[in-house]
């Protein structure tokens, strides 16, 4: 008989680092009867000055083969009543432990200077990471927010491991103090990326909620230069007409209600269709990027990513209602498509700009998640950038909640 995968999450809000670690280790390790194979540690940036002590304190109380973690401006975990909590800007420490029979685990720590360049062959990336490509391979990645090559790392991993699922986030804290912090096995790391690879008797499903809704019609890029959008084509009613992106936006704004017109002033984004061959585009089929600026003279718009002629784009808006609606829609879709897979645990990597700052209430995303998936153990943190797939590629996002759902096949 196959052994059953087990997962648990424990959260402490004690103001003493030692007391917080003791509490979460006792609860989580006790729940698994000391059989943990893997640990994920997320520590509030309130403890930033004590980050170098974290793994030594954990090792004193817990013997575990594989453990990674990071610091965060907000921490997610389950309290001693099994209720999920999102603790923002206050002391908190979360520990997820998993017993994973039949699962092979690799951990790695890579620095920016060790990464191959993007012209390197897949084997160079495989040698750098130290993980052989296989079917059913899953990565969790935690990166220093001040590393300059996170996008390159994700492109390289997609190149070397095209079928592998990758998710995670950038450590966070108070940027003026450069608070990040990564934990890898028994050490504290101040830069680079720590990660783990899982393969074998495990399945990892993802939900990437970018929290936006489209406005206006889908446009096709006809002229662009790097990240500057210069001409677009509208195909409304089958009558192509070319215009500047600013003129297209102005036409869309005229059709909006007063509330949405107000949102255009400070919550306007660009969605780039991930699959150029997909005929019908739905929410979740776009990679959402910031708008960086407008040239009123030429009507050009700068986008926070490269845009190419032939790509389809659509303007998007974001607010609390839209973010909630987007996540709920994706959770409903997951329920419909998950089949017989039963989740045993999950991780949550959410933007610092969400949480109470967005919804004006605590625990919103995590409670909505559990409403659809049940009271499974959930842990994670609030990020400076979220890592997750859209379509067949992996991206660094903003203002997003990324969930990883662990199941036993």
C-alpha positions as CSV (number, residue, x, y, z in Angstrom):
1,X,0.0,0.0,0.0
2,X,1.4,3.4,-1.0
3,X,2.2,5.7,1.9
4,X,0.1,8.9,2.2
5,X,1.6,12.3,1.8
6,X,1.2,14.6,4.8
7,X,1.5,18.4,5.0
8,X,1.1,20.8,7.9
9,X,1.5,24.6,8.6
10,X,2.1,26.3,11.9
11,X,2.2,30.1,12.6
12,X,3.5,32.0,15.6
13,X,3.1,35.7,16.4
14,X,5.3,35.7,19.5
15,X,7.6,38.7,19.6
16,X,10.6,36.6,20.6
17,X,12.4,34.8,17.7
18,X,13.3,31.8,19.9
19,X,9.8,31.5,21.3
20,X,8.3,31.7,17.8
21,X,10.5,29.0,16.4
22,X,9.9,26.7,19.4
23,X,6.1,27.1,19.0
24,X,6.0,26.4,15.3
25,X,8.4,23.5,15.4
26,X,6.6,21.9,18.3
27,X,3.2,22.1,16.6
28,X,4.3,21.2,13.0
29,X,6.7,18.5,14.0
30,X,4.2,17.0,16.4
31,X,1.5,16.9,13.7
32,X,3.8,14.8,11.5
33,X,5.1,12.7,14.4
34,X,8.7,13.7,13.5
35,X,8.5,12.3,9.9
36,X,9.1,15.6,8.0
37,X,11.2,15.4,4.8
38,X,10.8,19.0,3.8
39,X,10.5,22.4,5.5
40,X,9.6,25.9,4.3
41,X,10.3,28.8,6.7
42,X,8.9,32.3,6.3
43,X,10.0,34.9,8.8
44,X,8.6,38.4,9.3
45,X,11.0,41.3,8.4
46,X,10.4,42.6,11.9
47,X,13.1,39.9,12.8
48,X,15.4,41.1,10.0
49,X,18.3,41.9,12.3
50,X,18.1,38.3,13.6
51,X,17.9,36.5,10.2
52,X,21.4,35.1,10.6
53,X,20.3,33.2,13.7
54,X,17.1,31.6,12.2
55,X,18.4,28.4,10.8
56,X,20.7,27.7,13.7
57,X,17.7,28.0,16.0
58,X,15.6,25.8,13.8
59,X,18.3,23.1,13.6
60,X,18.6,23.0,17.4
61,X,14.9,21.8,17.5
62,X,14.3,20.1,14.2
63,X,16.3,17.6,12.2
64,X,15.1,17.7,8.6
65,X,16.9,16.8,5.4
66,X,15.7,19.7,3.2
67,X,14.7,23.2,4.2
68,X,14.5,26.6,2.5
69,X,12.8,29.9,3.3
70,X,12.9,33.7,3.3
71,X,11.9,36.9,5.0
72,X,8.7,38.7,4.2
73,X,6.9,41.9,5.0
74,X,3.8,39.7,5.7
75,X,3.6,36.1,6.7
76,X,0.9,33.5,6.0
77,X,0.2,30.4,8.1
78,X,-2.2,28.4,10.2
79,X,-2.7,29.3,13.9
80,X,-3.2,26.7,16.6
81,X,-6.9,26.5,15.8
82,X,-6.0,25.7,12.2
83,X,-7.4,29.0,11.0
84,X,-5.4,30.7,8.3
85,X,-3.8,34.1,9.2
86,X,-2.1,36.8,7.1
87,X,0.1,38.7,9.5
88,X,1.3,42.0,8.0
89,X,3.9,44.3,9.4
90,X,3.9,42.5,12.8
91,X,6.1,39.7,14.3
92,X,5.2,36.4,12.7
93,X,7.0,33.1,11.7
94,X,5.5,30.4,9.6
95,X,6.7,26.8,9.2
96,X,5.4,24.3,6.6
97,X,6.5,20.7,7.0
98,X,5.8,17.9,4.6
99,X,6.2,14.1,4.7
100,X,6.6,13.1,1.0
101,X,7.0,9.4,0.5
102,X,8.0,8.5,-3.0
103,X,9.2,12.0,-3.7
104,X,12.8,12.9,-4.7
105,X,13.9,16.4,-3.4
106,X,16.8,18.6,-4.5
107,X,17.7,22.0,-3.0
108,X,20.0,24.6,-4.6
109,X,21.4,28.1,-4.0
110,X,22.6,30.1,-7.0
111,X,24.1,33.5,-7.2
112,X,23.5,36.0,-10.1
113,X,27.2,35.7,-11.2
114,X,26.9,31.9,-11.5
115,X,24.0,32.0,-14.0
116,X,24.7,31.3,-17.6
117,X,23.9,33.9,-20.2
118,X,20.7,33.5,-22.2
119,X,22.6,32.2,-25.3
120,X,23.9,29.2,-23.4
121,X,22.5,25.7,-24.2
122,X,20.1,24.0,-21.8
123,X,22.9,21.8,-20.3
124,X,24.6,24.9,-18.9
125,X,21.5,25.7,-16.9
126,X,21.1,22.1,-15.8
127,X,24.7,22.1,-14.6
128,X,24.2,25.4,-12.8
129,X,21.1,24.2,-11.0
130,X,22.2,20.6,-10.5
131,X,18.8,19.1,-11.3
132,X,18.3,16.6,-14.2
133,X,15.2,17.2,-16.4
134,X,12.4,14.7,-15.8
135,X,8.7,14.4,-16.3
136,X,6.5,15.7,-13.4
137,X,9.2,18.1,-12.1
138,X,8.2,21.0,-9.9
139,X,10.3,24.0,-8.7
140,X,9.8,26.4,-5.8
141,X,12.0,29.5,-6.1
142,X,12.7,32.2,-3.5
143,X,14.9,35.1,-4.6
144,X,16.7,38.1,-3.2
145,X,14.6,41.2,-4.2
146,X,17.8,43.1,-5.1
147,X,19.1,40.5,-7.6
148,X,19.0,41.9,-11.1
149,X,18.7,38.6,-13.0
150,X,15.5,37.0,-11.8
151,X,13.8,37.4,-15.2
152,X,16.9,35.8,-16.8
153,X,16.8,32.9,-14.3
154,X,13.1,32.2,-15.2
155,X,13.8,32.3,-18.9
156,X,16.8,29.9,-18.5
157,X,14.8,27.5,-16.4
158,X,11.9,27.5,-18.9
159,X,14.5,26.8,-21.6
160,X,16.2,23.9,-19.7
161,X,13.0,22.5,-18.1
162,X,10.2,23.5,-20.4
163,X,7.6,21.1,-18.9
164,X,8.4,21.8,-15.2
165,X,6.1,24.0,-13.1
166,X,7.9,26.9,-11.4
167,X,6.5,29.2,-8.7
168,X,7.7,31.3,-5.8
169,X,8.4,34.9,-4.9
170,X,10.9,37.6,-4.0
171,X,11.8,38.1,-0.4
172,X,10.4,41.3,1.0
173,X,10.7,43.8,3.8
174,X,11.3,47.5,4.2
175,X,13.1,48.5,0.9
176,X,14.9,51.5,2.5
177,X,16.7,49.0,4.8
178,X,17.3,46.5,2.0
179,X,15.6,43.8,4.0
180,X,15.3,40.5,2.1
181,X,17.0,37.4,3.5
182,X,17.0,33.8,2.2
183,X,17.4,30.6,4.2
184,X,19.0,27.5,2.7
185,X,19.6,24.4,4.7
186,X,21.5,25.5,7.8
187,X,22.7,28.9,6.5
188,X,21.5,32.5,6.0
189,X,22.0,33.8,2.4
190,X,21.8,37.5,1.7
191,X,21.7,37.3,-2.1
192,X,20.8,35.0,-5.1
193,X,18.0,32.5,-5.3
194,X,17.3,29.4,-3.2
195,X,15.1,26.7,-4.5
196,X,13.9,23.2,-4.4
197,X,12.9,20.7,-7.0
198,X,10.3,17.9,-6.4
199,X,9.7,14.9,-8.6
200,X,8.0,11.5,-8.2
201,X,4.8,10.7,-6.4
202,X,3.6,14.3,-6.2
203,X,1.6,16.8,-8.3
204,X,1.7,20.6,-8.0
205,X,-1.1,22.7,-9.5
206,X,-0.9,26.5,-9.7
207,X,-3.3,29.4,-9.6
208,X,-2.0,32.8,-10.7
209,X,-4.4,35.6,-9.9
210,X,-3.3,38.9,-11.4
211,X,-6.3,40.7,-10.2
212,X,-7.3,42.5,-13.4
213,X,-10.2,42.7,-15.8
214,X,-10.1,43.7,-19.4
215,X,-11.7,46.9,-20.8
216,X,-12.4,47.7,-24.5
217,X,-11.6,45.3,-27.3
218,X,-8.6,43.2,-28.1
219,X,-6.0,45.1,-30.2
220,X,-3.2,43.8,-32.4
221,X,0.2,45.4,-32.3
222,X,1.3,46.6,-35.8
223,X,4.3,48.7,-34.8
224,X,6.6,48.6,-31.7
225,X,10.2,49.0,-30.6
226,X,11.3,47.0,-27.6
227,X,8.8,48.0,-24.9
228,X,7.4,51.0,-26.8
229,X,3.9,50.5,-28.4
230,X,3.5,52.8,-31.4
231,X,0.7,51.5,-33.5
232,X,-2.2,49.1,-32.9
233,X,-5.0,47.7,-35.0
234,X,-8.6,47.3,-33.9
235,X,-10.6,44.5,-35.4
236,X,-14.0,45.5,-34.1
237,X,-16.8,44.2,-36.3
238,X,-14.3,42.8,-38.7
239,X,-13.1,46.2,-39.9
240,X,-9.4,46.6,-39.2
241,X,-8.3,50.2,-38.5
242,X,-4.9,51.3,-37.4
243,X,-4.4,54.0,-34.7
244,X,-2.0,55.0,-32.0
245,X,-2.4,53.2,-28.6
246,X,-3.3,56.5,-26.9
247,X,-6.1,57.1,-29.4
248,X,-7.3,53.6,-28.9
249,X,-7.3,54.1,-25.1
250,X,-9.1,57.5,-25.4
251,X,-11.9,55.8,-27.4
252,X,-12.2,53.1,-24.8
253,X,-12.4,55.6,-21.9
254,X,-15.4,57.3,-23.6
255,X,-17.4,54.0,-23.2
256,X,-16.6,53.6,-19.5
257,X,-18.7,54.5,-16.5
258,X,-17.5,57.2,-14.1
259,X,-16.0,54.8,-11.6
260,X,-13.9,53.0,-14.2
261,X,-12.8,56.3,-15.7
262,X,-11.4,57.2,-12.3
263,X,-9.6,53.9,-12.1
264,X,-7.9,54.6,-15.5
265,X,-6.1,57.5,-13.8
266,X,-4.1,55.3,-11.4
267,X,-5.0,51.6,-11.9
268,X,-4.5,51.0,-15.7
269,X,-2.4,48.1,-17.0
270,X,-1.7,46.3,-20.2
271,X,-2.5,42.7,-20.9
272,X,-0.4,40.8,-23.4
273,X,-1.9,37.6,-24.8
274,X,0.4,34.7,-24.0
275,X,-0.8,32.4,-26.8
276,X,-0.7,34.1,-30.2
277,X,-2.8,31.3,-31.7
278,X,-5.6,31.2,-29.2
279,X,-8.8,32.5,-30.9
280,X,-10.9,33.3,-27.8
281,X,-9.1,35.1,-25.0
282,X,-10.4,34.8,-21.5
283,X,-9.3,36.3,-18.1
284,X,-6.1,34.6,-17.1
285,X,-4.9,34.3,-20.8
286,X,-3.1,37.7,-20.5
287,X,0.3,38.6,-18.9
288,X,-0.5,41.8,-17.1
289,X,2.2,44.5,-17.2
290,X,2.5,48.1,-15.9
291,X,2.2,51.1,-18.2
292,X,5.4,53.1,-17.8
293,X,4.5,56.3,-19.6
294,X,2.7,58.0,-22.5
295,X,4.0,60.3,-25.2
296,X,1.1,62.7,-26.0
297,X,2.9,64.0,-29.1
298,X,3.1,60.6,-30.9
299,X,0.5,58.6,-29.0
300,X,3.0,55.9,-28.1
301,X,2.8,54.0,-24.8
302,X,5.7,52.4,-22.9
303,X,4.9,49.0,-21.4
304,X,6.8,47.1,-18.6
305,X,7.7,44.3,-21.0
306,X,8.8,43.8,-24.6
307,X,5.9,44.0,-27.1
308,X,6.2,42.7,-30.7
309,X,4.2,43.3,-33.9
310,X,1.5,40.7,-34.2
311,X,0.9,40.3,-30.5
312,X,-2.6,40.9,-29.2
313,X,-3.1,43.2,-26.3
314,X,-5.9,44.6,-24.2
315,X,-6.1,47.3,-21.6
316,X,-6.9,46.2,-18.0
317,X,-8.1,47.7,-14.8
318,X,-7.4,46.6,-11.2
319,X,-9.3,47.3,-7.9
320,X,-10.3,45.4,-4.8
321,X,-13.5,44.1,-6.3
322,X,-11.8,43.0,-9.6
323,X,-9.0,41.3,-7.7
324,X,-11.5,39.3,-5.6
325,X,-13.6,38.4,-8.6
326,X,-10.5,37.3,-10.6
327,X,-9.3,35.0,-7.8
328,X,-12.8,33.6,-7.3
329,X,-13.1,32.9,-11.0
330,X,-9.8,31.0,-11.1
331,X,-10.7,29.0,-8.0
332,X,-13.9,28.0,-9.6
333,X,-12.1,27.0,-12.8
334,X,-9.6,24.9,-10.7
335,X,-12.5,23.1,-9.0
336,X,-14.0,22.2,-12.4
337,X,-10.7,21.0,-13.8
338,X,-8.9,19.3,-10.9
339,X,-10.8,16.0,-11.3
340,X,-10.1,13.4,-8.6
341,X,-7.0,15.2,-7.3
342,X,-7.3,15.9,-3.5
343,X,-5.1,18.7,-2.2
344,X,-3.0,17.9,0.9
345,X,-1.3,21.3,1.4
346,X,-0.6,24.6,-0.3
347,X,1.7,27.6,-0.5
348,X,0.7,31.2,-1.1
349,X,3.0,33.9,-2.6
350,X,1.1,37.3,-2.6
351,X,2.1,40.8,-3.4
352,X,2.7,43.3,-0.6
353,X,0.2,45.6,-2.4
354,X,-2.6,43.1,-1.8
355,X,-3.8,42.1,1.7
356,X,-5.2,44.7,3.9
357,X,-3.7,47.5,1.7
358,X,-6.0,46.4,-1.1
359,X,-9.1,44.9,0.5
360,X,-9.2,46.9,3.8
361,X,-9.6,43.6,5.6
362,X,-7.3,40.8,6.8
363,X,-7.0,37.3,5.4
364,X,-9.0,37.9,2.3
365,X,-7.2,35.9,-0.4
366,X,-6.3,33.0,1.9
367,X,-9.8,32.7,3.3
368,X,-11.3,32.8,-0.3
369,X,-8.8,30.1,-1.3
370,X,-9.8,27.8,1.6
371,X,-13.5,28.4,0.9
372,X,-13.0,26.6,-2.4
373,X,-10.3,24.1,-1.5
374,X,-11.2,23.3,2.1
375,X,-9.1,23.7,5.3
376,X,-5.9,22.3,3.9
377,X,-2.6,23.6,5.5
378,X,-1.5,26.8,3.9
379,X,1.7,28.8,4.4
380,X,3.6,31.5,2.6
381,X,4.5,35.2,2.6
382,X,3.9,38.6,1.0
383,X,6.4,39.2,-1.8
384,X,8.3,42.0,-3.6
385,X,7.4,40.1,-6.8
386,X,5.6,36.8,-7.5
387,X,6.8,33.9,-9.7
388,X,4.2,31.8,-11.5
389,X,3.3,30.5,-15.0
390,X,1.0,32.1,-17.5
391,X,0.4,29.8,-20.4
392,X,3.6,27.8,-21.1
393,X,6.1,30.3,-19.7
394,X,7.0,31.5,-16.2
395,X,7.0,35.2,-15.3
396,X,7.8,37.6,-12.5
397,X,4.5,39.3,-11.6
398,X,3.4,42.3,-9.5
399,X,0.1,42.8,-7.5
400,X,-0.5,39.0,-7.9
401,X,-1.4,36.1,-5.7
402,X,0.2,32.8,-6.7
403,X,-1.0,29.6,-5.1
404,X,0.8,26.2,-5.3
405,X,-1.5,23.3,-4.5
406,X,0.2,20.0,-3.6
407,X,-1.6,16.7,-4.4
408,X,-0.8,13.1,-4.3
409,X,-1.5,11.4,-7.6
